[in-house]
Amino acid sequence: MLTNAKIKEIHKLNEKSKARREAGLFVTEGPKMFMEAPLEWVEEVYVTQEFLDRIDREASALTGSDSGDKSLRISEMIGWMETEIVTDEQMNKISDTQTPQGILCILRQPGYTLDDILSHKGRKDDDRKLVMVLEDIQDPGNLGTIFRTAEGAGVSGIILSEGCVDIYNPKTVRSTMGSIYRVPFIYTDSLKDAAGRLKQEGITVYAAHLKGEASYDDIEYGDSAFLIGNEGSGLKDETAALADTYIRIPMEGELESLNASVAASILMYRHYGVRPGR
């Protein structure tokens, strides 16, 4: 039974990064985030009767050729998972969205290490590593977009400074569109130490910087890491100094810099497109 105490607990998980950190939990909502969640992360699942009825209707209307349909898969998962049915009013109270989708999950936070990132094969047809190193990214949408693009570009993992927005912020989780489940990441209190470890592993560290002499698309990238700074102030001087090489993204007009997630996306896909020995 969903008690008032439990409702308050879930509300805190939605609102407070401290509560999420202390509990080691975070909240996801919607069919997609439920369906893609690693089973070993799932702690609790809440659904409304209306959601169950709709999924069952859609699943029962399917033919054999539709066996891979999302509704059928969700119906099957709910059938063998422990779920709790809640009222629409209760779902509204525990949801972070204006219009809840009828299903909400409490998930266990993963415990990645830098070794996990270094050993992760982000791109299956390429032995090169690519690590994104983010400093003080504050906008949940920007961070979520970087995660989503990182998955698409075959990034090995993401290192975040402690000044970055909480990846488990519900807005960030939604904007990752499920990539939070598949891209390894860590927070660090020392980007200097993290960069030092990357260099020890033979990874070249690049910073997109106004002082960069080489254009980002003139580099033949091998094992690489890209430093991406805060949306407003960019990289701190001491962080930029960690780079082996400064590169620049050419721009017309009077712009000095691009949105952090846009710049990150350009660099990730440039690395994706470059082949060793080209």
C-alpha positions as CSV (number, residue, x, y, z in Angstrom):
1,M,0.0,0.0,0.0
2,L,1.3,3.4,-0.9
3,T,1.3,5.3,2.4
4,N,1.6,9.0,2.9
5,A,5.1,8.4,4.3
6,K,6.1,6.6,1.1
7,I,4.6,9.4,-1.0
8,K,6.7,11.9,0.9
9,E,9.8,9.7,0.4
10,I,9.3,9.5,-3.4
11,H,8.6,13.2,-3.5
12,K,12.0,13.8,-1.8
13,L,13.7,11.6,-4.3
14,N,12.2,13.7,-7.1
15,E,13.1,17.0,-5.5
16,K,16.3,16.6,-3.5
17,S,19.7,15.4,-4.8
18,K,20.8,14.8,-1.2
19,A,17.9,12.4,-0.6
20,R,18.7,10.5,-3.8
21,R,22.4,10.3,-2.9
22,E,21.7,9.1,0.7
23,A,19.2,6.5,-0.5
24,G,21.2,5.4,-3.5
25,L,17.9,5.6,-5.5
26,F,16.4,7.7,-8.3
27,V,13.0,7.9,-10.1
28,T,12.0,7.3,-13.7
29,E,8.6,7.7,-15.3
30,G,6.9,6.4,-18.5
31,P,6.7,3.2,-20.5
32,K,10.0,3.7,-22.3
33,M,12.1,4.3,-19.2
34,F,10.4,1.3,-17.5
35,M,10.9,-1.1,-20.4
36,E,14.6,-0.2,-20.9
37,A,15.6,-0.2,-17.3
38,P,18.1,-2.9,-16.3
39,L,16.2,-5.4,-14.2
40,E,18.9,-5.4,-11.5
41,W,18.3,-1.7,-10.9
42,V,14.6,-1.9,-10.4
43,E,13.4,-1.6,-6.8
44,E,9.8,-0.6,-7.0
45,V,7.2,-0.1,-9.7
46,Y,3.9,1.9,-9.4
47,V,1.2,1.8,-12.0
48,T,-2.4,3.1,-12.3
49,Q,-5.3,0.8,-13.2
50,E,-6.0,3.0,-16.2
51,F,-2.5,2.3,-17.5
52,L,-2.8,-1.4,-16.9
53,D,-6.1,-1.6,-18.7
54,R,-4.8,0.3,-21.7
55,I,-1.7,-1.8,-22.0
56,D,-3.8,-5.0,-21.7
57,R,-6.2,-3.9,-24.4
58,E,-3.4,-3.0,-26.7
59,A,-1.6,-6.3,-26.0
60,S,-4.6,-8.4,-26.5
61,A,-5.4,-6.8,-29.8
62,L,-2.0,-7.9,-31.3
63,T,-1.4,-10.7,-33.7
64,G,1.5,-13.1,-33.7
65,S,3.4,-10.9,-36.1
66,D,3.2,-8.1,-33.5
67,S,5.0,-10.2,-30.8
68,G,7.7,-7.5,-30.5
69,D,5.3,-4.7,-29.8
70,K,6.1,-2.4,-26.9
71,S,2.7,-2.8,-25.3
72,L,2.9,-6.6,-25.3
73,R,6.4,-6.5,-23.8
74,I,5.3,-4.1,-21.1
75,S,2.3,-6.2,-20.3
76,E,4.5,-9.3,-20.0
77,M,7.0,-7.5,-17.8
78,I,4.3,-6.2,-15.4
79,G,2.9,-9.7,-15.3
80,W,6.0,-11.2,-13.8
81,M,7.3,-8.2,-11.8
82,E,6.1,-7.1,-8.5
83,T,4.1,-3.9,-9.0
84,E,1.8,-1.8,-6.9
85,I,-1.4,-0.3,-8.3
86,V,-2.0,3.3,-7.2
87,T,-4.8,5.7,-7.8
88,D,-4.5,8.6,-10.3
89,E,-4.4,11.0,-7.4
90,Q,-1.5,9.1,-5.8
91,M,0.3,9.0,-9.1
92,N,-0.1,12.7,-9.5
93,K,1.5,13.2,-6.0
94,I,4.6,11.0,-6.7
95,S,5.1,12.1,-10.3
96,D,7.5,14.9,-11.3
97,T,5.5,15.7,-14.5
98,Q,2.4,17.7,-15.2
99,T,0.8,14.8,-17.0
100,P,1.9,11.4,-15.6
101,Q,2.1,8.5,-18.0
102,G,0.7,6.0,-15.5
103,I,3.9,4.1,-14.6
104,L,6.7,5.2,-12.3
105,C,9.8,3.2,-11.1
106,I,12.2,3.6,-8.2
107,L,15.7,2.4,-9.4
108,R,18.9,1.7,-7.7
109,Q,21.8,4.0,-8.7
110,P,24.6,2.1,-10.5
111,G,28.1,2.2,-9.0
112,Y,30.5,2.7,-11.9
113,T,34.3,3.3,-11.6
114,L,36.8,4.8,-13.9
115,D,38.0,1.3,-14.7
116,D,34.5,0.5,-15.9
117,I,34.7,3.5,-18.3
118,L,38.1,2.6,-19.5
119,S,37.1,-1.0,-20.2
120,H,33.7,-0.1,-21.8
121,K,33.5,-0.7,-25.5
122,G,31.2,2.1,-26.5
123,R,31.5,1.5,-30.2
124,K,31.5,-2.1,-31.2
125,D,33.3,-1.8,-34.5
126,D,36.1,0.4,-33.2
127,D,38.9,-0.2,-30.7
128,R,39.5,3.5,-30.0
129,K,38.3,4.9,-26.7
130,L,36.5,8.2,-26.3
131,V,35.8,9.7,-22.9
132,M,33.8,12.9,-22.3
133,V,35.0,15.0,-19.3
134,L,32.4,17.6,-18.2
135,E,33.1,20.5,-15.9
136,D,30.2,22.2,-14.1
137,I,27.5,21.5,-16.7
138,Q,24.4,23.0,-15.0
139,D,21.5,22.6,-17.3
140,P,19.7,19.2,-17.0
141,G,18.7,19.3,-20.7
142,N,22.3,19.9,-21.8
143,L,23.6,17.0,-19.6
144,G,20.8,14.7,-20.8
145,T,21.5,15.6,-24.5
146,I,25.3,14.9,-24.0
147,F,24.4,11.4,-22.6
148,R,22.1,10.7,-25.4
149,T,24.5,11.8,-28.1
150,A,27.3,9.9,-26.3
151,E,25.5,6.7,-26.7
152,G,24.9,7.4,-30.4
153,A,28.5,8.3,-31.0
154,G,29.9,5.2,-29.2
155,V,31.5,7.0,-26.3
156,S,33.2,4.8,-23.7
157,G,32.0,6.8,-20.8
158,I,31.5,10.2,-19.1
159,I,33.4,11.8,-16.2
160,L,31.6,14.7,-14.4
161,S,32.9,17.2,-12.0
162,E,31.1,17.5,-8.7
163,G,29.8,20.9,-9.9
164,C,27.7,19.3,-12.6
165,V,24.0,19.0,-12.2
166,D,22.8,15.7,-10.7
167,I,22.4,13.1,-13.4
168,Y,19.6,11.6,-11.4
169,N,17.6,14.9,-11.5
170,P,14.2,13.8,-13.0
171,K,14.6,16.4,-15.8
172,T,18.0,15.1,-16.7
173,V,16.9,11.4,-16.6
174,R,14.0,12.2,-19.0
175,S,16.3,14.0,-21.4
176,T,18.7,11.1,-21.6
177,M,15.9,9.1,-23.3
178,G,17.3,5.9,-21.7
179,S,21.0,6.5,-22.4
180,I,21.5,6.8,-18.6
181,Y,21.1,3.0,-18.5
182,R,23.8,2.3,-21.1
183,V,26.6,4.9,-20.8
184,P,29.0,4.5,-17.8
185,F,29.7,7.6,-15.8
186,I,31.3,8.8,-12.6
187,Y,31.5,12.0,-10.6
188,T,34.9,13.1,-9.4
189,D,36.2,15.7,-7.0
190,S,39.4,15.9,-9.0
191,L,39.4,16.4,-12.7
192,K,43.2,16.7,-12.5
193,D,43.5,13.2,-11.1
194,A,41.0,11.9,-13.6
195,A,42.9,13.5,-16.5
196,G,46.1,12.1,-15.2
197,R,44.7,8.6,-15.2
198,L,43.4,9.0,-18.7
199,K,46.9,10.1,-19.9
200,Q,48.5,7.1,-18.1
201,E,46.2,4.9,-20.3
202,G,47.5,6.5,-23.5
203,I,44.4,8.7,-24.0
204,T,45.0,12.2,-25.5
205,V,43.1,14.9,-23.7
206,Y,41.7,17.7,-25.9
207,A,40.0,21.0,-25.0
208,A,37.9,23.1,-27.3
209,H,39.4,26.5,-26.6
210,L,39.6,30.0,-28.0
211,K,43.4,29.6,-28.0
212,G,43.2,26.5,-30.1
213,E,45.3,26.6,-33.2
214,A,44.2,23.4,-34.9
215,S,40.6,23.0,-36.1
216,Y,38.7,20.2,-34.5
217,D,38.3,18.5,-37.9
218,D,42.0,18.5,-38.8
219,I,42.9,16.0,-36.1
220,E,43.3,12.3,-36.6
221,Y,41.9,11.1,-33.3
222,G,42.9,7.9,-31.6
223,D,42.1,7.2,-27.9
224,S,40.7,10.6,-26.9
225,A,39.0,12.6,-24.2
226,F,37.3,15.9,-24.7
227,L,37.0,18.5,-22.0
228,I,33.7,20.4,-22.1
229,G,33.1,23.4,-19.8
230,N,30.3,25.2,-18.1
231,E,27.6,26.7,-20.3
232,G,28.3,30.3,-19.3
233,S,32.0,30.5,-18.3
234,G,33.5,27.5,-20.2
235,L,36.5,25.6,-18.8
236,K,38.3,27.0,-15.9
237,D,41.9,27.9,-16.7
238,E,43.3,25.1,-14.5
239,T,41.1,22.6,-16.2
240,A,41.9,23.7,-19.7
241,A,45.6,23.4,-18.7
242,L,45.0,19.6,-18.3
243,A,44.6,19.2,-22.0
244,D,47.4,17.9,-24.2
245,T,46.1,19.9,-27.1
246,Y,43.8,22.9,-27.6
247,I,41.4,22.7,-30.6
248,R,38.9,25.1,-31.9
249,I,35.5,24.8,-33.6
250,P,35.4,27.5,-36.3
251,M,32.5,29.9,-36.1
252,E,31.2,32.7,-38.2
253,G,29.5,36.0,-37.1
254,E,30.3,37.3,-33.6
255,L,29.9,34.1,-31.6
256,E,32.7,33.1,-29.3
257,S,31.3,29.7,-28.3
258,L,28.5,27.2,-28.9
259,N,26.1,25.6,-26.5
260,A,27.9,23.0,-24.4
261,S,25.8,20.1,-25.6
262,V,26.2,21.3,-29.3
263,A,29.9,21.6,-29.0
264,A,30.2,18.2,-27.3
265,S,28.0,16.6,-30.0
266,I,30.2,18.0,-32.8
267,L,33.4,16.7,-31.2
268,M,31.9,13.3,-30.4
269,Y,30.7,12.7,-33.9
270,R,34.0,14.0,-35.4
271,H,35.7,11.3,-33.4
272,Y,33.1,8.8,-34.5
273,G,33.8,9.6,-38.2
274,V,37.6,9.5,-38.1
275,R,39.2,6.1,-38.8
276,P,42.8,5.3,-37.7
277,G,45.2,5.6,-40.6
278,R,42.9,7.8,-42.6
